[in-house]
């Protein structure tokens, strides 16, 4: 399967141990360069660790547990295993688990935790559309996440009557470690496409590219996972934005195939 043969793509999200999207992209014939502009750093400082520990020890007080990313699921289950011994047998029985996407749900399933996930849109909006999260008055929800990020999920659940707590497990930090490589790719036109999975990644990418090379960057096609990120990209100045149906690897690759076949 070589539908993307000859395509040179630059991916700027943090490297992952099992990057299904990258694997599918390369299996389709593309050459992929990974130059992260963000690092994921689990909290190791005492104040944050104490807060996480307190929430984990009181896990049985919640009725809803939401994991917003694979990283949140991986770190969250590590914390749960530390204080609730065997997963899933020792976990409280009154909890409903939710995952923002298929990969996150799959990681939880590996730990014996079955999580409900959106039917279509694999994001906060998709989770909020689930009927089981419509009537949550009086319930307590714990959202496993990274520091900062969107507040739509917490805000909406609070408006629906839930008491919401955030269990922030990691922070995202900009990095210029690969700036020279990115700048060189732009200088020699060494890539045909840029892939940004979030608006934050897009912001970090723009921060490491010198102003004189911004026009070159913004003239490259940009693949994004949602219309929300696409709007950020267009407002920033990107000329050709390819919007996938979701951040699922198959949706991202499908959108890329469609664009690539029509652009040649």
C-alpha beads as a LAMMPS data file, in Angstrom:
LAMMPS data file: protein, C-alpha beads

264 atoms
263 bonds

1 atom types
1 bond types

-500.0 500.0 xlo xhi
-500.0 500.0 ylo yhi
-500.0 500.0 zlo zhi

Masses

1 110.0

Atoms # bond

1 1 1 0.000 0.000 0.000
2 1 1 1.846 3.089 -1.270
3 1 1 -0.867 5.718 -1.591
4 1 1 1.440 8.306 0.012
5 1 1 4.661 7.303 -1.732
6 1 1 6.949 10.285 -2.254
7 1 1 5.290 12.443 0.414
8 1 1 7.670 13.996 2.957
9 1 1 5.848 14.971 6.140
10 1 1 6.972 16.839 9.263
11 1 1 5.265 15.834 12.527
12 1 1 5.740 18.127 15.526
13 1 1 3.900 16.406 18.374
14 1 1 5.820 14.652 21.182
15 1 1 7.156 11.241 20.216
16 1 1 5.090 8.299 21.433
17 1 1 6.212 4.761 22.171
18 1 1 3.450 3.274 20.033
19 1 1 2.570 5.872 17.408
20 1 1 -0.069 4.145 15.305
21 1 1 -0.527 7.238 13.122
22 1 1 3.176 7.393 12.271
23 1 1 3.211 3.688 11.507
24 1 1 0.196 3.906 9.185
25 1 1 1.678 6.926 7.453
26 1 1 4.948 5.160 6.722
27 1 1 3.176 1.949 5.698
28 1 1 1.343 4.055 3.112
29 1 1 4.700 5.075 1.665
30 1 1 5.302 8.486 3.246
31 1 1 8.617 9.629 4.693
32 1 1 8.003 10.995 8.180
33 1 1 10.291 13.363 10.075
34 1 1 9.511 13.701 13.799
35 1 1 10.667 17.023 15.250
36 1 1 8.714 17.615 18.481
37 1 1 8.101 21.210 19.562
38 1 1 6.634 20.067 22.888
39 1 1 7.710 17.775 25.716
40 1 1 5.455 15.827 28.064
41 1 1 6.766 15.888 31.636
42 1 1 4.997 13.960 34.425
43 1 1 4.762 15.928 37.645
44 1 1 7.595 15.103 39.999
45 1 1 7.401 18.080 42.376
46 1 1 6.050 17.534 45.875
47 1 1 3.031 19.919 45.792
48 1 1 1.610 18.371 42.616
49 1 1 2.367 14.831 43.771
50 1 1 0.587 15.440 47.071
51 1 1 -2.486 16.727 45.233
52 1 1 -2.537 13.714 42.905
53 1 1 -2.065 11.299 45.814
54 1 1 -4.954 12.869 47.715
55 1 1 -7.290 12.512 44.730
56 1 1 -6.205 8.924 44.073
57 1 1 -6.688 7.909 47.713
58 1 1 -10.199 9.406 47.600
59 1 1 -11.012 7.789 44.253
60 1 1 -13.966 5.933 45.768
61 1 1 -15.723 9.268 46.401
62 1 1 -16.219 9.858 42.668
63 1 1 -18.883 8.521 40.355
64 1 1 -17.254 9.626 37.077
65 1 1 -13.635 9.237 35.934
66 1 1 -12.591 10.785 32.612
67 1 1 -9.260 10.296 30.846
68 1 1 -8.578 12.919 28.195
69 1 1 -5.486 11.413 26.526
70 1 1 -3.310 8.311 26.254
71 1 1 -0.749 10.010 28.501
72 1 1 -3.435 10.738 31.099
73 1 1 -4.606 7.117 30.930
74 1 1 -1.079 5.719 31.241
75 1 1 -0.049 7.941 34.151
76 1 1 -3.462 7.778 35.794
77 1 1 -3.530 3.976 35.870
78 1 1 0.036 3.948 37.199
79 1 1 -1.114 6.125 40.103
80 1 1 -4.203 3.990 40.665
81 1 1 -2.135 0.803 40.694
82 1 1 0.171 2.360 43.271
83 1 1 -2.596 2.935 45.821
84 1 1 -5.394 0.569 44.782
85 1 1 -3.095 -2.471 44.368
86 1 1 -4.582 -4.786 41.722
87 1 1 -6.369 -3.273 38.721
88 1 1 -9.219 -3.493 38.056
89 1 1 -10.334 -5.773 40.906
90 1 1 -9.547 -3.340 43.724
91 1 1 -11.093 -0.272 42.081
92 1 1 -14.369 1.181 43.416
93 1 1 -17.447 -0.393 41.858
94 1 1 -19.599 2.743 41.628
95 1 1 -17.502 4.521 38.985
96 1 1 -18.270 5.137 35.333
97 1 1 -15.171 5.494 33.174
98 1 1 -14.837 7.632 30.041
99 1 1 -12.113 8.042 27.429
100 1 1 -11.853 10.820 24.869
101 1 1 -10.722 8.492 22.068
102 1 1 -10.168 4.908 20.935
103 1 1 -6.455 4.796 21.744
104 1 1 -7.094 6.067 25.267
105 1 1 -9.898 3.526 25.752
106 1 1 -7.636 0.738 24.441
107 1 1 -4.915 1.639 26.937
108 1 1 -7.444 1.567 29.790
109 1 1 -8.767 -1.777 28.540
110 1 1 -5.264 -3.210 28.858
111 1 1 -5.622 -2.492 32.587
112 1 1 -9.044 -4.119 32.721
113 1 1 -10.941 -0.824 32.737
114 1 1 -13.836 -0.532 30.283
115 1 1 -14.486 3.082 29.357
116 1 1 -17.300 4.656 27.367
117 1 1 -16.135 6.872 24.536
118 1 1 -17.740 9.269 22.042
119 1 1 -19.751 7.841 19.181
120 1 1 -18.297 10.146 16.539
121 1 1 -16.337 13.264 17.528
122 1 1 -13.400 12.064 19.627
123 1 1 -12.997 15.222 21.694
124 1 1 -14.598 17.056 24.605
125 1 1 -17.662 17.883 22.534
126 1 1 -18.088 14.216 21.651
127 1 1 -17.887 13.169 25.308
128 1 1 -20.397 15.791 26.358
129 1 1 -22.835 14.490 23.749
130 1 1 -23.015 11.087 25.490
131 1 1 -26.414 10.598 27.125
132 1 1 -24.812 9.185 30.282
133 1 1 -23.154 12.564 30.904
134 1 1 -26.295 14.649 30.471
135 1 1 -27.847 14.112 33.912
136 1 1 -24.995 14.394 36.400
137 1 1 -26.513 16.574 39.113
138 1 1 -24.975 15.760 42.478
139 1 1 -22.291 13.492 41.026
140 1 1 -18.557 13.941 41.510
141 1 1 -16.311 13.745 38.460
142 1 1 -12.529 13.424 38.313
143 1 1 -10.826 14.401 35.057
144 1 1 -7.358 12.928 34.489
145 1 1 -5.502 15.406 32.308
146 1 1 -2.430 17.512 31.771
147 1 1 -1.870 20.957 33.193
148 1 1 -3.875 23.677 31.494
149 1 1 -5.630 22.941 28.225
150 1 1 -9.295 23.323 27.348
151 1 1 -11.841 23.819 30.131
152 1 1 -14.966 22.989 28.111
153 1 1 -15.422 19.543 29.653
154 1 1 -15.086 20.667 33.268
155 1 1 -17.129 23.826 32.716
156 1 1 -20.013 22.026 31.012
157 1 1 -20.204 19.193 33.538
158 1 1 -20.235 21.794 36.321
159 1 1 -23.083 23.614 34.562
160 1 1 -24.948 20.308 34.408
161 1 1 -24.715 19.985 38.190
162 1 1 -21.632 17.841 38.733
163 1 1 -18.839 18.613 41.175
164 1 1 -15.721 18.455 38.998
165 1 1 -12.083 18.017 40.049
166 1 1 -9.032 18.003 37.779
167 1 1 -6.279 15.468 38.418
168 1 1 -3.409 17.089 36.512
169 1 1 -0.711 14.486 35.940
170 1 1 1.752 16.165 33.591
171 1 1 2.704 19.419 31.985
172 1 1 3.395 20.233 28.357
173 1 1 6.532 22.294 27.821
174 1 1 7.675 23.971 24.600
175 1 1 11.043 22.818 23.317
176 1 1 13.403 24.238 20.703
177 1 1 15.529 21.069 20.660
178 1 1 14.642 20.360 17.030
179 1 1 14.467 23.975 15.874
180 1 1 17.602 23.721 13.715
181 1 1 16.229 20.678 11.905
182 1 1 12.882 22.356 11.269
183 1 1 14.581 25.529 10.030
184 1 1 16.786 23.471 7.706
185 1 1 13.781 21.599 6.281
186 1 1 12.171 24.944 5.454
187 1 1 15.380 26.373 3.998
188 1 1 15.928 23.504 1.559
189 1 1 12.225 22.728 1.046
190 1 1 12.842 19.293 2.477
191 1 1 9.226 18.586 3.453
192 1 1 5.937 18.731 1.559
193 1 1 3.544 18.885 4.492
194 1 1 3.330 19.724 8.204
195 1 1 1.210 17.808 10.737
196 1 1 -0.023 19.546 13.906
197 1 1 -2.382 17.681 16.235
198 1 1 -3.333 20.723 18.327
199 1 1 -3.411 24.486 18.430
200 1 1 -0.778 24.452 21.158
201 1 1 1.620 22.519 18.914
202 1 1 0.983 25.033 16.160
203 1 1 1.811 27.897 18.515
204 1 1 5.037 26.186 19.612
205 1 1 6.025 25.513 16.005
206 1 1 5.589 29.158 15.075
207 1 1 7.734 30.130 18.059
208 1 1 10.785 28.187 16.823
209 1 1 10.616 29.337 13.193
210 1 1 12.407 32.641 12.399
211 1 1 10.160 35.388 11.063
212 1 1 11.875 35.352 7.679
213 1 1 10.861 31.705 7.192
214 1 1 7.256 32.014 8.352
215 1 1 5.953 32.618 4.790
216 1 1 7.629 29.373 3.668
217 1 1 6.060 27.487 6.575
218 1 1 2.595 28.925 6.027
219 1 1 2.671 28.072 2.341
220 1 1 3.102 24.391 3.192
221 1 1 -0.069 22.277 3.457
222 1 1 -0.998 21.652 7.088
223 1 1 -2.830 18.551 8.341
224 1 1 -4.921 19.045 11.509
225 1 1 -7.413 16.805 13.377
226 1 1 -10.395 19.132 13.769
227 1 1 -12.131 22.218 12.505
228 1 1 -11.230 24.009 15.734
229 1 1 -7.504 23.582 15.056
230 1 1 -8.083 24.320 11.370
231 1 1 -9.622 27.676 12.275
232 1 1 -6.613 28.531 14.444
233 1 1 -4.319 27.651 11.547
234 1 1 -6.226 29.753 9.019
235 1 1 -6.336 32.714 11.384
236 1 1 -2.583 32.352 11.858
237 1 1 -1.982 32.565 8.116
238 1 1 -1.686 29.005 6.804
239 1 1 -2.843 28.903 3.212
240 1 1 -3.761 25.227 2.707
241 1 1 -5.298 23.465 5.709
242 1 1 -6.328 19.803 5.466
243 1 1 -8.897 19.025 8.154
244 1 1 -9.401 15.387 9.183
245 1 1 -12.619 14.093 10.677
246 1 1 -10.904 13.422 14.011
247 1 1 -7.504 12.751 15.570
248 1 1 -7.914 9.018 15.000
249 1 1 -4.955 7.707 12.970
250 1 1 -7.252 6.260 10.307
251 1 1 -9.092 9.567 9.900
252 1 1 -5.867 11.561 9.703
253 1 1 -4.341 9.189 7.153
254 1 1 -7.566 9.070 5.130
255 1 1 -7.709 12.871 4.910
256 1 1 -4.077 12.922 3.849
257 1 1 -4.639 10.322 1.162
258 1 1 -7.563 12.261 -0.249
259 1 1 -5.542 15.467 -0.419
260 1 1 -2.431 13.773 -1.823
261 1 1 -4.271 11.958 -4.602
262 1 1 -6.001 15.145 -5.736
263 1 1 -2.899 17.322 -5.515
264 1 1 -0.709 15.263 -7.829

Bonds

1 1 1 2
2 1 2 3
3 1 3 4
4 1 4 5
5 1 5 6
6 1 6 7
7 1 7 8
8 1 8 9
9 1 9 10
10 1 10 11
11 1 11 12
12 1 12 13
13 1 13 14
14 1 14 15
15 1 15 16
16 1 16 17
17 1 17 18
18 1 18 19
19 1 19 20
20 1 20 21
21 1 21 22
22 1 22 23
23 1 23 24
24 1 24 25
25 1 25 26
26 1 26 27
27 1 27 28
28 1 28 29
29 1 29 30
30 1 30 31
31 1 31 32
32 1 32 33
33 1 33 34
34 1 34 35
35 1 35 36
36 1 36 37
37 1 37 38
38 1 38 39
39 1 39 40
40 1 40 41
41 1 41 42
42 1 42 43
43 1 43 44
44 1 44 45
45 1 45 46
46 1 46 47
47 1 47 48
48 1 48 49
49 1 49 50
50 1 50 51
51 1 51 52
52 1 52 53
53 1 53 54
54 1 54 55
55 1 55 56
56 1 56 57
57 1 57 58
58 1 58 59
59 1 59 60
60 1 60 61
61 1 61 62
62 1 62 63
63 1 63 64
64 1 64 65
65 1 65 66
66 1 66 67
67 1 67 68
68 1 68 69
69 1 69 70
70 1 70 71
71 1 71 72
72 1 72 73
73 1 73 74
74 1 74 75
75 1 75 76
76 1 76 77
77 1 77 78
78 1 78 79
79 1 79 80
80 1 80 81
81 1 81 82
82 1 82 83
83 1 83 84
84 1 84 85
85 1 85 86
86 1 86 87
87 1 87 88
88 1 88 89
89 1 89 90
90 1 90 91
91 1 91 92
92 1 92 93
93 1 93 94
94 1 94 95
95 1 95 96
96 1 96 97
97 1 97 98
98 1 98 99
99 1 99 100
100 1 100 101
101 1 101 102
102 1 102 103
103 1 103 104
104 1 104 105
105 1 105 106
106 1 106 107
107 1 107 108
108 1 108 109
109 1 109 110
110 1 110 111
111 1 111 112
112 1 112 113
113 1 113 114
114 1 114 115
115 1 115 116
116 1 116 117
117 1 117 118
118 1 118 119
119 1 119 120
120 1 120 121
121 1 121 122
122 1 122 123
123 1 123 124
124 1 124 125
125 1 125 126
126 1 126 127
127 1 127 128
128 1 128 129
129 1 129 130
130 1 130 131
131 1 131 132
132 1 132 133
133 1 133 134
134 1 134 135
135 1 135 136
136 1 136 137
137 1 137 138
138 1 138 139
139 1 139 140
140 1 140 141
141 1 141 142
142 1 142 143
143 1 143 144
144 1 144 145
145 1 145 146
146 1 146 147
147 1 147 148
148 1 148 149
149 1 149 150
150 1 150 151
151 1 151 152
152 1 152 153
153 1 153 154
154 1 154 155
155 1 155 156
156 1 156 157
157 1 157 158
158 1 158 159
159 1 159 160
160 1 160 161
161 1 161 162
162 1 162 163
163 1 163 164
164 1 164 165
165 1 165 166
166 1 166 167
167 1 167 168
168 1 168 169
169 1 169 170
170 1 170 171
171 1 171 172
172 1 172 173
173 1 173 174
174 1 174 175
175 1 175 176
176 1 176 177
177 1 177 178
178 1 178 179
179 1 179 180
180 1 180 181
181 1 181 182
182 1 182 183
183 1 183 184
184 1 184 185
185 1 185 186
186 1 186 187
187 1 187 188
188 1 188 189
189 1 189 190
190 1 190 191
191 1 191 192
192 1 192 193
193 1 193 194
194 1 194 195
195 1 195 196
196 1 196 197
197 1 197 198
198 1 198 199
199 1 199 200
200 1 200 201
201 1 201 202
202 1 202 203
203 1 203 204
204 1 204 205
205 1 205 206
206 1 206 207
207 1 207 208
208 1 208 209
209 1 209 210
210 1 210 211
211 1 211 212
212 1 212 213
213 1 213 214
214 1 214 215
215 1 215 216
216 1 216 217
217 1 217 218
218 1 218 219
219 1 219 220
220 1 220 221
221 1 221 222
222 1 222 223
223 1 223 224
224 1 224 225
225 1 225 226
226 1 226 227
227 1 227 228
228 1 228 229
229 1 229 230
230 1 230 231
231 1 231 232
232 1 232 233
233 1 233 234
234 1 234 235
235 1 235 236
236 1 236 237
237 1 237 238
238 1 238 239
239 1 239 240
240 1 240 241
241 1 241 242
242 1 242 243
243 1 243 244
244 1 244 245
245 1 245 246
246 1 246 247
247 1 247 248
248 1 248 249
249 1 249 250
250 1 250 251
251 1 251 252
252 1 252 253
253 1 253 254
254 1 254 255
255 1 255 256
256 1 256 257
257 1 257 258
258 1 258 259
259 1 259 260
260 1 260 261
261 1 261 262
262 1 262 263
263 1 263 264
